[in-house]
Amino acid sequence: MRHKQLKDIGEFGLIAELKKKFPFSSDVVRSIGDDTAVLKKDRNTYSLFTTDMMVEGVHFKSDDFPRDVGYKAMAVNVSDIAAMGGVPKWAVISLGISPKRSLEDVRELYRGIRKCAVLFGVQVVGGDTVKSSKIVISVSLIGEVKKKEVVFRDGARPGDRIFVTGSLGGSLKSQKHLRFVPRVEEGRLLATKFKPTAMIDISDGLVADLGHILQESGVGADIFKDDIPANKDVSFKQALYDGEDFELLFTLPEKKTKGLGMSKSVQHQFYEIGRIVDQRQGLSLIDGKGKRQPLVVKGYTHF
């Protein structure tokens, strides 16, 4: 009898399988399935706990600058905290690396980590190192957020408007995937002043990550082709599916959208790209003439 392989169920099938195996206590507000785990800290505060692993040949190329690789390793975790409306605090770093790599490469890697850590006030408080034929770097990060400010993925409701915090697509070619700025400031503004109904950072692609919000919230969405911001020299398809943009994707009740447009607290534009609809309508792309085209939820997966 052939055992089922990971490619048969995919990355998110594996996550769903693992989620069944781990019960949790009342101290855990959210476990597997959001941008971070959410844990009770005190009466007014949640701890946010996240981790991301990066592997040479998958998340970065062997000839990428080690400093860029280190920066990204920290930044992808900071982005997860931003997606919950939180503030990043403490990190531990685990590194697998070949003994044949130069000491200067390792120094550069950690200079990149430090650059991102200093930028966002993160303290690196520990870690581990092991021998590996390829660079493998894993960052675990703890953040905090007030209970009344935390934003999950599952609160989107019909009538909500859908926004992104920046232009999309072509991140690999432009090297944005190595040098992006996590949207912590925007996430804090949204969490404290506007309280989005749902939020996620775009790592797997606009359509894929919107799909996570739709699935968790039990809703559908219309997105408007002419309103989706694409980076220069990027096709519309790339803007929909490329991923590694690390912009925030969020939903707001319509009554709050005017205030968002008037906000001057950050030097950044918020792009309205669609609206949440009933789940039965699914996910659709609306062109400039009002023609509706169903969209298949797909994006980058590891298996």
C-alpha positions as CSV (number, residue, x, y, z in Angstrom):
1,M,0.0,0.0,0.0
2,R,1.4,3.4,-1.0
3,H,1.6,5.9,1.8
4,K,0.3,9.3,1.0
5,Q,3.1,11.8,0.2
6,L,3.3,15.5,1.1
7,K,2.8,16.5,-2.5
8,D,-0.6,14.8,-2.3
9,I,-1.9,17.1,0.4
10,G,0.2,20.2,-0.1
11,E,1.7,22.6,2.5
12,F,-1.7,23.7,3.9
13,G,-3.0,20.2,4.0
14,L,0.0,19.3,6.1
15,I,-0.7,22.3,8.4
16,A,-4.3,21.2,8.8
17,E,-3.1,17.7,9.6
18,L,-0.7,18.9,12.3
19,K,-3.3,21.3,13.8
20,K,-5.4,18.2,14.7
21,K,-2.5,16.7,16.7
22,F,-1.9,19.5,19.2
23,P,-4.6,20.4,21.8
24,F,-4.0,23.6,23.7
25,S,-5.0,25.1,27.0
26,S,-7.0,28.3,27.7
27,D,-3.8,30.3,27.8
28,V,-3.7,29.9,24.0
29,V,-6.0,32.4,22.2
30,R,-4.9,31.4,18.7
31,S,-2.7,28.5,17.7
32,I,-1.8,27.1,14.3
33,G,-3.5,29.0,11.4
34,D,-2.9,32.7,11.8
35,D,0.2,34.9,11.2
36,T,1.3,34.2,14.8
37,A,0.3,32.3,17.8
38,V,-1.6,34.5,20.3
39,L,-1.0,33.8,24.0
40,K,-2.4,35.3,27.1
41,K,0.1,37.5,28.9
42,D,-1.8,39.6,31.4
43,R,-5.3,41.2,31.7
44,N,-4.6,43.7,28.9
45,T,-1.9,42.2,26.7
46,Y,-1.3,39.3,24.4
47,S,2.0,37.8,23.5
48,L,2.5,37.1,19.8
49,F,4.8,34.2,18.9
50,T,6.0,33.4,15.4
51,T,8.8,31.6,13.6
52,D,10.0,31.3,10.0
53,M,12.7,29.2,8.4
54,M,14.6,30.1,5.3
55,V,16.6,27.6,3.2
56,E,19.2,28.3,0.6
57,G,17.9,27.5,-2.8
58,V,14.3,28.0,-1.7
59,H,14.0,31.4,-0.1
60,F,17.2,32.9,-1.4
61,K,20.0,32.0,-3.9
62,S,23.5,30.9,-3.0
63,D,25.0,34.0,-4.5
64,D,22.7,36.5,-2.7
65,F,24.5,38.8,-0.3
66,P,24.6,37.2,3.2
67,R,23.6,40.6,4.7
68,D,20.4,40.6,2.6
69,V,19.7,37.0,3.6
70,G,20.1,37.9,7.3
71,Y,17.9,41.0,7.0
72,K,15.1,39.0,5.3
73,A,15.3,36.2,7.9
74,M,14.4,38.7,10.6
75,A,12.1,40.9,8.5
76,V,9.7,38.0,7.5
77,N,9.0,37.4,11.2
78,V,8.6,41.1,11.9
79,S,6.1,41.2,9.1
80,D,4.0,38.5,10.8
81,I,3.9,40.5,14.0
82,A,2.8,43.6,12.0
83,A,0.0,41.6,10.5
84,M,-1.5,41.1,14.0
85,G,-1.2,44.8,14.8
86,G,1.6,44.1,17.2
87,V,5.1,45.3,18.2
88,P,8.1,42.9,17.8
89,K,10.2,42.5,20.9
90,W,12.6,39.4,21.3
91,A,14.1,36.9,18.9
92,V,16.3,33.8,18.9
93,I,18.2,32.8,15.8
94,S,19.1,29.2,14.7
95,L,21.6,28.8,11.9
96,G,22.7,25.8,9.9
97,I,25.8,26.5,7.8
98,S,28.7,24.7,6.2
99,P,32.1,24.8,8.0
100,K,33.6,25.8,4.6
101,R,31.8,29.1,4.6
102,S,33.9,32.1,5.5
103,L,33.7,33.8,8.9
104,E,33.0,37.0,7.1
105,D,29.9,35.5,5.5
106,V,28.6,34.7,8.9
107,R,29.4,38.1,10.2
108,E,27.6,39.7,7.2
109,L,24.6,37.4,7.8
110,Y,24.3,38.6,11.4
111,R,24.9,42.2,10.3
112,G,21.7,41.9,8.2
113,I,19.8,40.4,11.1
114,R,21.0,43.2,13.4
115,K,20.1,45.9,10.8
116,C,16.4,44.8,10.8
117,A,16.4,44.1,14.6
118,V,17.7,47.7,15.4
119,L,15.2,49.2,12.9
120,F,12.3,47.6,14.7
121,G,13.5,47.5,18.3
122,V,14.0,43.8,18.4
123,Q,16.5,42.3,20.9
124,V,18.3,39.1,19.8
125,V,18.5,37.0,23.0
126,G,19.7,33.6,22.0
127,G,19.8,30.9,19.4
128,D,21.7,27.8,18.1
129,T,24.2,26.9,15.4
130,V,24.7,23.5,13.6
131,K,26.6,22.1,10.6
132,S,24.7,22.0,7.3
133,S,25.6,21.6,3.7
134,K,23.3,24.6,2.9
135,I,22.5,27.7,4.8
136,V,19.3,27.2,6.9
137,I,18.3,30.1,9.1
138,S,15.3,30.1,11.5
139,V,14.1,33.0,13.5
140,S,11.6,32.8,16.3
141,L,10.1,36.1,17.4
142,I,8.0,37.3,20.3
143,G,5.9,40.4,20.1
144,E,3.1,42.0,22.1
145,V,-0.2,43.6,21.4
146,K,-3.0,45.0,23.6
147,K,-6.0,42.7,23.6
148,K,-8.3,45.4,22.2
149,E,-6.0,46.0,19.3
150,V,-5.1,42.5,18.0
151,V,-6.3,41.7,14.5
152,F,-7.0,38.1,13.3
153,R,-7.7,36.7,9.9
154,D,-11.3,35.6,10.5
155,G,-13.3,38.7,11.0
156,A,-14.1,39.9,7.5
157,R,-17.8,40.4,6.8
158,P,-19.8,41.2,3.7
159,G,-19.7,44.9,2.9
160,D,-16.1,45.3,4.2
161,R,-13.7,47.0,1.9
162,I,-10.4,45.3,1.0
163,F,-7.1,47.2,1.1
164,V,-3.3,46.7,0.5
165,T,-0.5,48.8,1.8
166,G,1.6,48.9,-1.4
167,S,2.2,47.8,-4.9
168,L,2.5,44.1,-5.8
169,G,4.4,41.7,-8.1
170,G,7.9,41.1,-9.3
171,S,9.5,41.0,-5.9
172,L,12.1,38.3,-6.9
173,K,13.3,40.3,-10.0
174,S,13.4,43.6,-8.1
175,Q,15.0,42.0,-5.0
176,K,12.3,43.5,-2.9
177,H,11.8,40.1,-1.3
178,L,15.3,40.5,0.3
179,R,15.0,44.2,1.2
180,F,11.4,45.0,2.0
181,V,10.4,47.1,5.0
182,P,7.9,45.3,7.2
183,R,4.7,47.4,7.7
184,V,4.8,47.6,11.5
185,E,4.0,51.4,11.5
186,E,1.0,50.8,9.2
187,G,-0.1,47.8,11.2
188,R,0.0,49.8,14.5
189,L,-1.9,52.7,12.9
190,L,-4.6,50.3,11.7
191,A,-4.9,48.4,14.9
192,T,-5.0,51.4,17.2
193,K,-7.2,53.8,15.1
194,F,-9.2,51.7,12.7
195,K,-9.4,48.1,14.0
196,P,-9.5,46.1,10.7
197,T,-11.9,43.1,10.7
198,A,-9.1,40.9,9.2
199,M,-5.5,41.3,8.3
200,I,-2.6,39.2,6.8
201,D,0.8,39.9,5.3
202,I,1.2,39.0,1.6
203,S,3.9,36.2,1.4
204,D,2.3,33.6,-0.8
205,G,0.6,36.1,-3.3
206,L,-2.4,38.4,-3.2
207,V,-4.9,35.8,-4.3
208,A,-3.5,33.1,-2.0
209,D,-3.4,35.2,1.1
210,L,-6.8,36.8,0.4
211,G,-8.0,33.2,0.1
212,H,-6.8,32.6,3.7
213,I,-8.9,35.5,5.0
214,L,-11.9,34.3,3.0
215,Q,-11.6,30.7,4.2
216,E,-11.1,31.7,7.9
217,S,-13.9,34.3,7.7
218,G,-16.4,32.3,5.8
219,V,-16.9,34.9,3.1
220,G,-16.3,35.7,-0.6
221,A,-14.7,38.7,-2.3
222,D,-14.9,40.8,-5.4
223,I,-11.6,42.4,-6.4
224,F,-11.4,45.1,-9.1
225,K,-8.8,44.7,-11.8
226,D,-8.2,48.4,-12.4
227,D,-7.6,49.1,-8.7
228,I,-4.9,46.6,-8.0
229,P,-1.5,48.4,-7.7
230,A,1.2,46.6,-9.7
231,N,4.9,47.4,-9.6
232,K,6.6,48.9,-12.6
233,D,7.2,46.4,-15.5
234,V,5.0,43.8,-13.8
235,S,2.1,41.9,-15.4
236,F,-1.3,41.8,-13.8
237,K,-0.9,38.1,-13.3
238,Q,2.3,38.7,-11.4
239,A,0.6,41.2,-9.2
240,L,-2.1,38.6,-8.3
241,Y,0.1,35.6,-7.8
242,D,3.9,36.4,-7.3
243,G,4.1,36.7,-3.6
244,E,6.9,37.8,-1.3
245,D,5.5,41.3,-1.4
246,F,5.1,41.5,2.4
247,E,2.5,44.2,2.2
248,L,-0.4,44.1,4.5
249,L,-3.8,43.0,3.1
250,F,-6.7,44.0,5.3
251,T,-10.5,44.5,5.5
252,L,-12.4,47.5,6.9
253,P,-16.1,48.3,7.4
254,E,-17.1,50.8,4.8
255,K,-17.9,53.5,7.4
256,K,-14.2,53.5,8.5
257,T,-12.7,53.9,5.0
258,K,-13.0,57.7,4.8
259,G,-10.9,58.2,7.9
260,L,-8.3,55.9,6.5
261,G,-7.9,58.1,3.4
262,M,-7.5,61.2,5.6
263,S,-4.8,59.7,7.9
264,K,-1.4,61.4,7.7
265,S,0.2,59.4,10.5
266,V,2.4,57.4,8.1
267,Q,3.9,58.4,4.7
268,H,2.2,55.6,2.9
269,Q,-0.8,55.1,0.7
270,F,-3.5,52.5,1.3
271,Y,-5.0,51.1,-1.9
272,E,-8.6,49.9,-1.9
273,I,-8.9,46.9,-4.2
274,G,-12.2,45.3,-3.6
275,R,-15.0,44.3,-1.2
276,I,-16.1,41.3,0.8
277,V,-19.2,39.6,-0.4
278,D,-21.3,36.5,0.6
279,Q,-19.4,33.2,0.6
280,R,-21.7,31.8,-2.0
281,Q,-20.4,34.4,-4.5
282,G,-16.9,33.0,-4.1
283,L,-13.8,35.0,-5.3
284,S,-14.2,37.1,-8.4
285,L,-12.2,39.5,-10.5
286,I,-14.2,42.5,-11.9
287,D,-12.8,44.3,-14.9
288,G,-13.4,47.9,-15.9
289,K,-16.6,47.0,-17.8
290,G,-18.1,45.2,-14.8
291,K,-17.5,41.7,-16.3
292,R,-17.0,39.1,-13.6
293,Q,-14.4,36.3,-13.8
294,P,-14.1,33.6,-11.1
295,L,-10.6,33.4,-9.6
296,V,-9.0,30.2,-8.4
297,V,-7.2,30.6,-5.1
298,K,-3.6,29.6,-5.7
299,G,-0.2,30.8,-4.9
300,Y,3.2,29.6,-3.8
301,T,3.3,26.4,-1.7
302,H,6.3,24.3,-0.6
303,F,4.8,20.9,-1.4
